[in-house]
Amino acid sequence: MEKEVTINDIAREAGVSKATVSRVLNNPEKVAKKTREKVLKVIQEKNYRPNPMARSLTTRKTGVIGVVVSDITNPFYAVMVRGIEEVCRSYQYHIFLCNTDGREEEEELYVRSLIEKKVDGIILGATRMNDQEIHNLAKAQTPMVFVSRLPQNREQYDYVIVDSVLGGYLATKYLLSLGHTKIAYLGGHWPTSSNLERLEGYKRALKEAGIEMRDEYIYCGEFRMENGYREGIKILRAGKYRPTAVFSANDAMAIGLLEACNEEGVKVPEELSIIGFDDIPLSASRLIQLTTVSQSTAELGSLSGKIIMDKVLNPHAKDVRQQIVFPPKLVIRKTCARIKEE
């Protein structure tokens, strides 16, 4: 039977102390790059696997970050989670991914469970819990960072978001610049900060242009392609209230709307202009070429990962609020066109 490799074997082979190996495993940022790389090379060569139980007892850390999202089938979350994971992995940390399917009770259950399992930090990309529930969970002192969506009482927490009000405004303003006045909003029925703020940006742009917002142009579903398709059919069959352009609060729904247009024989952008929000990889594909608002999804993930690791590894960082707001960026492709003169 092959002898189990120990931390002493790694230290001896790398020519460093046992304490240095421990720091590389538990606090890599405290070790010089050259030394860290040398130790990690020996660890890889020897296929050394630290005992997680022993490591937890020594450091009082589990080496795990909980990540809670509302819909992992949404490509936006896939890109964001990858950004989080890459950062956590660089610190020798793993993530524990939880998918709530947009249900408030599932979200609270997952967060409570993560706290009970003593994860070292939690990144919340799904926020449907009310402020009191979040406040009660925050009493556990487990570091938390909100990403993409925020609780109402946001000033108390660390977060990384895009300016969704500005994003909604830019999207609607662009459609207005193309001559559209009958502009629909395709959003979610969840009362999330991102949905409400994008709707607010839409309203601001219309008001600035002197155009009254009409309830007939507001469509709500879940932030999924199939819901974009279902609501899209309603939009295309709306008769005298059929819009000439649609601002979709996320790319997934916009792509579902494109599918509905294809099925109904509606040409995009000749007969209907569509703009999304997120700029997921699929939106840039040759067959779709969706005009959209980018919110630097990968950067949202990686920066939230860096903040949570700072909170976990630096005791002084826990009391310093880190609140980052990214500016949105309009990405013009091929799904919007100037309205034809009647």
Order of alpha helices (4+ residues) and beta strands (2+ residues): alpha-alpha-alpha-alpha-beta-alpha-beta-alpha-beta-alpha-beta-beta-alpha-beta-alpha-beta-alpha-beta-alpha-beta-beta-alpha-beta-beta
